[in-house]
Amino acid sequence: MRIALFGAGGMIGRRILEEALRRGHEVTAVVRDPTRFSGAADRVAVVQGDVVDAASVAAAVRGHDAVISAVGPAHTPDARPQMLGDAARALIAGMPRASVRRLLVVGGAGSLEVRPGVQLVDTPEFPAAWRPVALAHRDALALYHAAPPGLDWTYFSPAAVIEPGKRTGTYRTGRDQLLTDRLRKSRISAEDFAVALLDELERPAHVCQRITVAY
């Protein structure tokens, strides 16, 4: 399968790239500055593209079977959480121009419910510094839900904690509620998150839905 991957240089994006290559897929890393991309550059095609520009998206993904977006705002003082909404709009508008239907999006956990009607981002324990990005992820999810027919998207919310770890190949999936283990911890390694995402790509079961992945 030919996959166009936005955000291939990020913590989660790098794991998705490695998992896709492990499974024998052809991956194109779509980056703003190809000269600065170093992740597995000898095994992937690297092209310039801007995920917040619909025309650029269309040009970059044409000829691919699927698109994965693992983009997020940089952890810098001038970060723009709103770029998540801009990216959603550009992907929704640009992909149909290139006749590519399948889209998998790495989202956030903040909009998952911890109890009926209460989302994680709205709990007192949620870190204030993370709130702007969590709200931007929530707004982007609403844009995907409102996307016109023809885009086969799946939005992946990770567990409350996602970080580098081991690839075990095991995980649980849910829908709109935060998943926790028997110790009431919500966590997933970035490696197993990538496994879950590629499993969904290869065997679609949640088209036009949000799902969450955790142990």
DOZAFI-24530 format. One record per residue (C-alpha): residue number from 0; residue in one letter; x, y, z. Coordinates in pm, whole numbers, plus 50000, padded with zeros to 5 digits. Layout:
<recs>
<rec><num>NUM</num><residu>A</residu><c1>X</c1><c2>Y</c2><c3>Z</c3></rec>
...
</recs>
This chain:
<recs>
<rec><num>0</num><residu>M</residu><c1>50000</c1><c2>50000</c2><c3>50000</c3></rec>
<rec><num>1</num><residu>R</residu><c1>50127</c1><c2>50350</c2><c3>49919</c3></rec>
<rec><num>2</num><residu>I</residu><c1>50093</c1><c2>50577</c2><c3>50222</c3></rec>
<rec><num>3</num><residu>A</residu><c1>50144</c1><c2>50953</c2><c3>50244</c3></rec>
<rec><num>4</num><residu>L</residu><c1>50247</c1><c2>51041</c2><c3>50599</c3></rec>
<rec><num>5</num><residu>F</residu><c1>50232</c1><c2>51392</c2><c3>50742</c3></rec>
<rec><num>6</num><residu>G</residu><c1>50421</c1><c2>51444</c2><c3>51068</c3></rec>
<rec><num>7</num><residu>A</residu><c1>50670</c1><c2>51164</c2><c3>51005</c3></rec>
<rec><num>8</num><residu>G</residu><c1>50937</c1><c2>51336</c2><c3>51212</c3></rec>
<rec><num>9</num><residu>G</residu><c1>50739</c1><c2>51353</c2><c3>51537</c3></rec>
<rec><num>10</num><residu>M</residu><c1>50746</c1><c2>51112</c2><c3>51830</c3></rec>
<rec><num>11</num><residu>I</residu><c1>50434</c1><c2>50924</c2><c3>51716</c3></rec>
<rec><num>12</num><residu>G</residu><c1>50493</c1><c2>50982</c2><c3>51346</c3></rec>
<rec><num>13</num><residu>R</residu><c1>50834</c1><c2>50814</c2><c3>51359</c3></rec>
<rec><num>14</num><residu>R</residu><c1>50678</c1><c2>50502</c2><c3>51514</c3></rec>
<rec><num>15</num><residu>I</residu><c1>50405</c1><c2>50497</c2><c3>51250</c3></rec>
<rec><num>16</num><residu>L</residu><c1>50670</c1><c2>50527</c2><c3>50978</c3></rec>
<rec><num>17</num><residu>E</residu><c1>50873</c1><c2>50239</c2><c3>51120</c3></rec>
<rec><num>18</num><residu>E</residu><c1>50564</c1><c2>50019</c2><c3>51165</c3></rec>
<rec><num>19</num><residu>A</residu><c1>50449</c1><c2>50086</c2><c3>50808</c3></rec>
<rec><num>20</num><residu>L</residu><c1>50794</c1><c2>49999</c2><c3>50671</c3></rec>
<rec><num>21</num><residu>R</residu><c1>50806</c1><c2>49688</c2><c3>50889</c3></rec>
<rec><num>22</num><residu>R</residu><c1>50487</c1><c2>49569</c2><c3>50717</c3></rec>
<rec><num>23</num><residu>G</residu><c1>50621</c1><c2>49631</c2><c3>50369</c3></rec>
<rec><num>24</num><residu>H</residu><c1>50424</c1><c2>49945</c2><c3>50280</c3></rec>
<rec><num>25</num><residu>E</residu><c1>50563</c1><c2>50220</c2><c3>50059</c3></rec>
<rec><num>26</num><residu>V</residu><c1>50575</c1><c2>50545</c2><c3>50256</c3></rec>
<rec><num>27</num><residu>T</residu><c1>50607</c1><c2>50903</c2><c3>50140</c3></rec>
<rec><num>28</num><residu>A</residu><c1>50700</c1><c2>51142</c2><c3>50419</c3></rec>
<rec><num>29</num><residu>V</residu><c1>50538</c1><c2>51478</c2><c3>50346</c3></rec>
<rec><num>30</num><residu>V</residu><c1>50735</c1><c2>51747</c2><c3>50527</c3></rec>
<rec><num>31</num><residu>R</residu><c1>50768</c1><c2>52123</c2><c3>50509</c3></rec>
<rec><num>32</num><residu>D</residu><c1>51148</c1><c2>52111</c2><c3>50474</c3></rec>
<rec><num>33</num><residu>P</residu><c1>51285</c1><c2>51789</c2><c3>50320</c3></rec>
<rec><num>34</num><residu>T</residu><c1>51644</c1><c2>51895</c2><c3>50398</c3></rec>
<rec><num>35</num><residu>R</residu><c1>51572</c1><c2>51866</c2><c3>50770</c3></rec>
<rec><num>36</num><residu>F</residu><c1>51410</c1><c2>51523</c2><c3>50760</c3></rec>
<rec><num>37</num><residu>S</residu><c1>51635</c1><c2>51237</c2><c3>50868</c3></rec>
<rec><num>38</num><residu>G</residu><c1>51398</c1><c2>50957</c2><c3>50978</c3></rec>
<rec><num>39</num><residu>A</residu><c1>51459</c1><c2>50650</c2><c3>50761</c3></rec>
<rec><num>40</num><residu>A</residu><c1>51520</c1><c2>50881</c2><c3>50466</c3></rec>
<rec><num>41</num><residu>D</residu><c1>51705</c1><c2>50603</c2><c3>50284</c3></rec>
<rec><num>42</num><residu>R</residu><c1>51390</c1><c2>50387</c2><c3>50284</c3></rec>
<rec><num>43</num><residu>V</residu><c1>51114</c1><c2>50640</c2><c3>50216</c3></rec>
<rec><num>44</num><residu>A</residu><c1>51029</c1><c2>50900</c2><c3>49957</c3></rec>
<rec><num>45</num><residu>V</residu><c1>51048</c1><c2>51250</c2><c3>50103</c3></rec>
<rec><num>46</num><residu>V</residu><c1>50850</c1><c2>51532</c2><c3>49943</c3></rec>
<rec><num>47</num><residu>Q</residu><c1>50775</c1><c2>51890</c2><c3>50035</c3></rec>
<rec><num>48</num><residu>G</residu><c1>50422</c1><c2>51969</c2><c3>50139</c3></rec>
<rec><num>49</num><residu>D</residu><c1>50217</c1><c2>52184</c2><c3>50373</c3></rec>
<rec><num>50</num><residu>V</residu><c1>49942</c1><c2>52009</c2><c3>50567</c3></rec>
<rec><num>51</num><residu>V</residu><c1>49750</c1><c2>52333</c2><c3>50624</c3></rec>
<rec><num>52</num><residu>D</residu><c1>49724</c1><c2>52412</c2><c3>50252</c3></rec>
<rec><num>53</num><residu>A</residu><c1>49463</c1><c2>52216</c2><c3>50054</c3></rec>
<rec><num>54</num><residu>A</residu><c1>49638</c1><c2>52257</c2><c3>49718</c3></rec>
<rec><num>55</num><residu>S</residu><c1>49967</c1><c2>52138</c2><c3>49867</c3></rec>
<rec><num>56</num><residu>V</residu><c1>49792</c1><c2>51840</c2><c3>50028</c3></rec>
<rec><num>57</num><residu>A</residu><c1>49635</c1><c2>51742</c2><c3>49697</c3></rec>
<rec><num>58</num><residu>A</residu><c1>49967</c1><c2>51760</c2><c3>49514</c3></rec>
<rec><num>59</num><residu>A</residu><c1>50153</c1><c2>51561</c2><c3>49780</c3></rec>
<rec><num>60</num><residu>V</residu><c1>49905</c1><c2>51274</c2><c3>49822</c3></rec>
<rec><num>61</num><residu>R</residu><c1>49802</c1><c2>51216</c2><c3>49462</c3></rec>
<rec><num>62</num><residu>G</residu><c1>49870</c1><c2>50857</c2><c3>49361</c3></rec>
<rec><num>63</num><residu>H</residu><c1>49865</c1><c2>50720</c2><c3>49716</c3></rec>
<rec><num>64</num><residu>D</residu><c1>49622</c1><c2>50469</c2><c3>49862</c3></rec>
<rec><num>65</num><residu>A</residu><c1>49592</c1><c2>50632</c2><c3>50204</c3></rec>
<rec><num>66</num><residu>V</residu><c1>49698</c1><c2>50933</c2><c3>50407</c3></rec>
<rec><num>67</num><residu>I</residu><c1>49807</c1><c2>50938</c2><c3>50771</c3></rec>
<rec><num>68</num><residu>S</residu><c1>49824</c1><c2>51266</c2><c3>50960</c3></rec>
<rec><num>69</num><residu>A</residu><c1>50038</c1><c2>51263</c2><c3>51273</c3></rec>
<rec><num>70</num><residu>V</residu><c1>50090</c1><c2>51638</c2><c3>51285</c3></rec>
<rec><num>71</num><residu>G</residu><c1>50069</c1><c2>51856</c2><c3>51592</c3></rec>
<rec><num>72</num><residu>P</residu><c1>50177</c1><c2>52200</c2><c3>51710</c3></rec>
<rec><num>73</num><residu>A</residu><c1>50541</c1><c2>52237</c2><c3>51804</c3></rec>
<rec><num>74</num><residu>H</residu><c1>50630</c1><c2>52260</c2><c3>52172</c3></rec>
<rec><num>75</num><residu>T</residu><c1>50755</c1><c2>52617</c2><c3>52144</c3></rec>
<rec><num>76</num><residu>P</residu><c1>50634</c1><c2>52952</c2><c3>52281</c3></rec>
<rec><num>77</num><residu>D</residu><c1>50500</c1><c2>53050</c2><c3>51938</c3></rec>
<rec><num>78</num><residu>A</residu><c1>50308</c1><c2>52723</c2><c3>51885</c3></rec>
<rec><num>79</num><residu>R</residu><c1>49968</c1><c2>52752</c2><c3>51718</c3></rec>
<rec><num>80</num><residu>P</residu><c1>49725</c1><c2>52485</c2><c3>51840</c3></rec>
<rec><num>81</num><residu>Q</residu><c1>49482</c1><c2>52615</c2><c3>51578</c3></rec>
<rec><num>82</num><residu>M</residu><c1>49697</c1><c2>52449</c2><c3>51312</c3></rec>
<rec><num>83</num><residu>L</residu><c1>49516</c1><c2>52125</c2><c3>51396</c3></rec>
<rec><num>84</num><residu>G</residu><c1>49192</c1><c2>52274</c2><c3>51266</c3></rec>
<rec><num>85</num><residu>D</residu><c1>49371</c1><c2>52424</c2><c3>50969</c3></rec>
<rec><num>86</num><residu>A</residu><c1>49517</c1><c2>52083</c2><c3>50888</c3></rec>
<rec><num>87</num><residu>A</residu><c1>49177</c1><c2>51916</c2><c3>50917</c3></rec>
<rec><num>88</num><residu>R</residu><c1>49023</c1><c2>52165</c2><c3>50675</c3></rec>
<rec><num>89</num><residu>A</residu><c1>49310</c1><c2>52124</c2><c3>50427</c3></rec>
<rec><num>90</num><residu>L</residu><c1>49296</c1><c2>51743</c2><c3>50438</c3></rec>
<rec><num>91</num><residu>I</residu><c1>48918</c1><c2>51740</c2><c3>50402</c3></rec>
<rec><num>92</num><residu>A</residu><c1>48937</c1><c2>51975</c2><c3>50104</c3></rec>
<rec><num>93</num><residu>G</residu><c1>49260</c1><c2>51854</c2><c3>49945</c3></rec>
<rec><num>94</num><residu>M</residu><c1>49231</c1><c2>51477</c2><c3>49949</c3></rec>
<rec><num>95</num><residu>P</residu><c1>48920</c1><c2>51456</c2><c3>49726</c3></rec>
<rec><num>96</num><residu>R</residu><c1>49101</c1><c2>51666</c2><c3>49468</c3></rec>
<rec><num>97</num><residu>A</residu><c1>49364</c1><c2>51392</c2><c3>49451</c3></rec>
<rec><num>98</num><residu>S</residu><c1>49100</c1><c2>51112</c2><c3>49451</c3></rec>
<rec><num>99</num><residu>V</residu><c1>49233</c1><c2>50967</c2><c3>49779</c3></rec>
<rec><num>100</num><residu>R</residu><c1>48962</c1><c2>50857</c2><c3>50022</c3></rec>
<rec><num>101</num><residu>R</residu><c1>49130</c1><c2>50686</c2><c3>50319</c3></rec>
<rec><num>102</num><residu>L</residu><c1>49256</c1><c2>50908</c2><c3>50603</c3></rec>
<rec><num>103</num><residu>L</residu><c1>49381</c1><c2>50816</c2><c3>50949</c3></rec>
<rec><num>104</num><residu>V</residu><c1>49437</c1><c2>51098</c2><c3>51197</c3></rec>
<rec><num>105</num><residu>V</residu><c1>49639</c1><c2>51097</c2><c3>51517</c3></rec>
<rec><num>106</num><residu>G</residu><c1>49427</c1><c2>51301</c2><c3>51756</c3></rec>
<rec><num>107</num><residu>G</residu><c1>49418</c1><c2>51381</c2><c3>52126</c3></rec>
<rec><num>108</num><residu>A</residu><c1>49279</c1><c2>51219</c2><c3>52439</c3></rec>
<rec><num>109</num><residu>G</residu><c1>49128</c1><c2>51532</c2><c3>52593</c3></rec>
<rec><num>110</num><residu>S</residu><c1>48787</c1><c2>51490</c2><c3>52430</c3></rec>
<rec><num>111</num><residu>L</residu><c1>48740</c1><c2>51136</c2><c3>52565</c3></rec>
<rec><num>112</num><residu>E</residu><c1>48472</c1><c2>51101</c2><c3>52831</c3></rec>
<rec><num>113</num><residu>V</residu><c1>48575</c1><c2>51005</c2><c3>53184</c3></rec>
<rec><num>114</num><residu>R</residu><c1>48208</c1><c2>50981</c2><c3>53284</c3></rec>
<rec><num>115</num><residu>P</residu><c1>47885</c1><c2>51059</c2><c3>53097</c3></rec>
<rec><num>116</num><residu>G</residu><c1>47895</c1><c2>51415</c2><c3>52969</c3></rec>
<rec><num>117</num><residu>V</residu><c1>48237</c1><c2>51496</c2><c3>53119</c3></rec>
<rec><num>118</num><residu>Q</residu><c1>48547</c1><c2>51498</c2><c3>52900</c3></rec>
<rec><num>119</num><residu>L</residu><c1>48901</c1><c2>51454</c2><c3>53026</c3></rec>
<rec><num>120</num><residu>V</residu><c1>48996</c1><c2>51809</c2><c3>52922</c3></rec>
<rec><num>121</num><residu>D</residu><c1>48724</c1><c2>51953</c2><c3>53147</c3></rec>
<rec><num>122</num><residu>T</residu><c1>48834</c1><c2>51777</c2><c3>53466</c3></rec>
<rec><num>123</num><residu>P</residu><c1>49020</c1><c2>51972</c2><c3>53738</c3></rec>
<rec><num>124</num><residu>E</residu><c1>49317</c1><c2>51737</c2><c3>53712</c3></rec>
<rec><num>125</num><residu>F</residu><c1>49382</c1><c2>51811</c2><c3>53346</c3></rec>
<rec><num>126</num><residu>P</residu><c1>49705</c1><c2>52017</c2><c3>53315</c3></rec>
<rec><num>127</num><residu>A</residu><c1>49629</c1><c2>52377</c2><c3>53221</c3></rec>
<rec><num>128</num><residu>A</residu><c1>49929</c1><c2>52392</c2><c3>52988</c3></rec>
<rec><num>129</num><residu>W</residu><c1>49785</c1><c2>52108</c2><c3>52777</c3></rec>
<rec><num>130</num><residu>R</residu><c1>49437</c1><c2>52255</c2><c3>52753</c3></rec>
<rec><num>131</num><residu>P</residu><c1>49478</c1><c2>52474</c2><c3>52438</c3></rec>
<rec><num>132</num><residu>V</residu><c1>49608</c1><c2>52179</c2><c3>52233</c3></rec>
<rec><num>133</num><residu>A</residu><c1>49341</c1><c2>51946</c2><c3>52373</c3></rec>
<rec><num>134</num><residu>L</residu><c1>49066</c1><c2>52190</c2><c3>52279</c3></rec>
<rec><num>135</num><residu>A</residu><c1>49216</c1><c2>52232</c2><c3>51932</c3></rec>
<rec><num>136</num><residu>H</residu><c1>49214</c1><c2>51852</c2><c3>51888</c3></rec>
<rec><num>137</num><residu>R</residu><c1>48849</c1><c2>51848</c2><c3>51998</c3></rec>
<rec><num>138</num><residu>D</residu><c1>48761</c1><c2>52116</c2><c3>51742</c3></rec>
<rec><num>139</num><residu>A</residu><c1>48943</c1><c2>51924</c2><c3>51470</c3></rec>
<rec><num>140</num><residu>L</residu><c1>48748</c1><c2>51608</c2><c3>51553</c3></rec>
<rec><num>141</num><residu>A</residu><c1>48424</c1><c2>51803</c2><c3>51505</c3></rec>
<rec><num>142</num><residu>L</residu><c1>48545</c1><c2>51905</c2><c3>51158</c3></rec>
<rec><num>143</num><residu>Y</residu><c1>48601</c1><c2>51542</c2><c3>51060</c3></rec>
<rec><num>144</num><residu>H</residu><c1>48255</c1><c2>51448</c2><c3>51186</c3></rec>
<rec><num>145</num><residu>A</residu><c1>48114</c1><c2>51724</c2><c3>50965</c3></rec>
<rec><num>146</num><residu>A</residu><c1>48319</c1><c2>51627</c2><c3>50658</c3></rec>
<rec><num>147</num><residu>P</residu><c1>48117</c1><c2>51567</c2><c3>50341</c3></rec>
<rec><num>148</num><residu>P</residu><c1>48071</c1><c2>51212</c2><c3>50211</c3></rec>
<rec><num>149</num><residu>G</residu><c1>48362</c1><c2>51064</c2><c3>50022</c3></rec>
<rec><num>150</num><residu>L</residu><c1>48633</c1><c2>51087</c2><c3>50286</c3></rec>
<rec><num>151</num><residu>D</residu><c1>48685</c1><c2>50759</c2><c3>50476</c3></rec>
<rec><num>152</num><residu>W</residu><c1>48847</c1><c2>50898</c2><c3>50791</c3></rec>
<rec><num>153</num><residu>T</residu><c1>48931</c1><c2>50738</c2><c3>51124</c3></rec>
<rec><num>154</num><residu>Y</residu><c1>49036</c1><c2>50956</c2><c3>51416</c3></rec>
<rec><num>155</num><residu>F</residu><c1>49268</c1><c2>50791</c2><c3>51670</c3></rec>
<rec><num>156</num><residu>S</residu><c1>49266</c1><c2>50922</c2><c3>52026</c3></rec>
<rec><num>157</num><residu>P</residu><c1>49552</c1><c2>50777</c2><c3>52231</c3></rec>
<rec><num>158</num><residu>A</residu><c1>49537</c1><c2>50690</c2><c3>52599</c3></rec>
<rec><num>159</num><residu>A</residu><c1>49585</c1><c2>50975</c2><c3>52847</c3></rec>
<rec><num>160</num><residu>V</residu><c1>49958</c1><c2>50894</c2><c3>52851</c3></rec>
<rec><num>161</num><residu>I</residu><c1>50140</c1><c2>50801</c2><c3>52531</c3></rec>
<rec><num>162</num><residu>E</residu><c1>50517</c1><c2>50781</c2><c3>52529</c3></rec>
<rec><num>163</num><residu>P</residu><c1>50802</c1><c2>50581</c2><c3>52377</c3></rec>
<rec><num>164</num><residu>G</residu><c1>50814</c1><c2>50223</c2><c3>52500</c3></rec>
<rec><num>165</num><residu>K</residu><c1>50796</c1><c2>49864</c2><c3>52384</c3></rec>
<rec><num>166</num><residu>R</residu><c1>50616</c1><c2>49715</c2><c3>52087</c3></rec>
<rec><num>167</num><residu>T</residu><c1>50408</c1><c2>49433</c2><c3>52235</c3></rec>
<rec><num>168</num><residu>G</residu><c1>50144</c1><c2>49412</c2><c3>51962</c3></rec>
<rec><num>169</num><residu>T</residu><c1>49868</c1><c2>49416</c2><c3>52225</c3></rec>
<rec><num>170</num><residu>Y</residu><c1>49613</c1><c2>49688</c2><c3>52288</c3></rec>
<rec><num>171</num><residu>R</residu><c1>49244</c1><c2>49751</c2><c3>52348</c3></rec>
<rec><num>172</num><residu>T</residu><c1>49019</c1><c2>49977</c2><c3>52145</c3></rec>
<rec><num>173</num><residu>G</residu><c1>48722</c1><c2>50186</c2><c3>52253</c3></rec>
<rec><num>174</num><residu>R</residu><c1>48508</c1><c2>50462</c2><c3>52115</c3></rec>
<rec><num>175</num><residu>D</residu><c1>48446</c1><c2>50789</c2><c3>52302</c3></rec>
<rec><num>176</num><residu>Q</residu><c1>48529</c1><c2>50688</c2><c3>52659</c3></rec>
<rec><num>177</num><residu>L</residu><c1>48876</c1><c2>50695</c2><c3>52816</c3></rec>
<rec><num>178</num><residu>L</residu><c1>49014</c1><c2>50343</c2><c3>52857</c3></rec>
<rec><num>179</num><residu>T</residu><c1>49191</c1><c2>50254</c2><c3>53182</c3></rec>
<rec><num>180</num><residu>D</residu><c1>49356</c1><c2>49938</c2><c3>53311</c3></rec>
<rec><num>181</num><residu>R</residu><c1>49287</c1><c2>49756</c2><c3>53639</c3></rec>
<rec><num>182</num><residu>L</residu><c1>49497</c1><c2>50016</c2><c3>53822</c3></rec>
<rec><num>183</num><residu>R</residu><c1>49286</c1><c2>50293</c2><c3>53663</c3></rec>
<rec><num>184</num><residu>K</residu><c1>49582</c1><c2>50406</c2><c3>53455</c3></rec>
<rec><num>185</num><residu>S</residu><c1>49531</c1><c2>50512</c2><c3>53094</c3></rec>
<rec><num>186</num><residu>R</residu><c1>49843</c1><c2>50452</c2><c3>52888</c3></rec>
<rec><num>187</num><residu>I</residu><c1>49981</c1><c2>50316</c2><c3>52561</c3></rec>
<rec><num>188</num><residu>S</residu><c1>50328</c1><c2>50306</c2><c3>52411</c3></rec>
<rec><num>189</num><residu>A</residu><c1>50378</c1><c2>50499</c2><c3>52090</c3></rec>
<rec><num>190</num><residu>E</residu><c1>50494</c1><c2>50173</c2><c3>51933</c3></rec>
<rec><num>191</num><residu>D</residu><c1>50170</c1><c2>49988</c2><c3>52012</c3></rec>
<rec><num>192</num><residu>F</residu><c1>49966</c1><c2>50293</c2><c3>51910</c3></rec>
<rec><num>193</num><residu>A</residu><c1>50134</c1><c2>50264</c2><c3>51570</c3></rec>
<rec><num>194</num><residu>V</residu><c1>50051</c1><c2>49892</c2><c3>51559</c3></rec>
<rec><num>195</num><residu>A</residu><c1>49684</c1><c2>49970</c2><c3>51623</c3></rec>
<rec><num>196</num><residu>L</residu><c1>49677</c1><c2>50241</c2><c3>51358</c3></rec>
<rec><num>197</num><residu>L</residu><c1>49832</c1><c2>50021</c2><c3>51090</c3></rec>
<rec><num>198</num><residu>D</residu><c1>49597</c1><c2>49737</c2><c3>51186</c3></rec>
<rec><num>199</num><residu>E</residu><c1>49304</c1><c2>49970</c2><c3>51118</c3></rec>
<rec><num>200</num><residu>L</residu><c1>49456</c1><c2>50081</c2><c3>50789</c3></rec>
<rec><num>201</num><residu>E</residu><c1>49500</c1><c2>49723</c2><c3>50670</c3></rec>
<rec><num>202</num><residu>R</residu><c1>49166</c1><c2>49597</c2><c3>50806</c3></rec>
<rec><num>203</num><residu>P</residu><c1>48924</c1><c2>49892</c2><c3>50821</c3></rec>
<rec><num>204</num><residu>A</residu><c1>48666</c1><c2>49854</c2><c3>51096</c3></rec>
<rec><num>205</num><residu>H</residu><c1>48602</c1><c2>50211</c2><c3>51213</c3></rec>
<rec><num>206</num><residu>V</residu><c1>48545</c1><c2>50425</c2><c3>50904</c3></rec>
<rec><num>207</num><residu>C</residu><c1>48411</c1><c2>50773</c2><c3>50981</c3></rec>
<rec><num>208</num><residu>Q</residu><c1>48449</c1><c2>50709</c2><c3>51354</c3></rec>
<rec><num>209</num><residu>R</residu><c1>48671</c1><c2>50815</c2><c3>51642</c3></rec>
<rec><num>210</num><residu>I</residu><c1>48837</c1><c2>50534</c2><c3>51831</c3></rec>
<rec><num>211</num><residu>T</residu><c1>49076</c1><c2>50525</c2><c3>52123</c3></rec>
<rec><num>212</num><residu>V</residu><c1>49361</c1><c2>50286</c2><c3>52194</c3></rec>
<rec><num>213</num><residu>A</residu><c1>49505</c1><c2>50187</c2><c3>52532</c3></rec>
<rec><num>214</num><residu>Y</residu><c1>49626</c1><c2>49889</c2><c3>52733</c3></rec>
</recs>
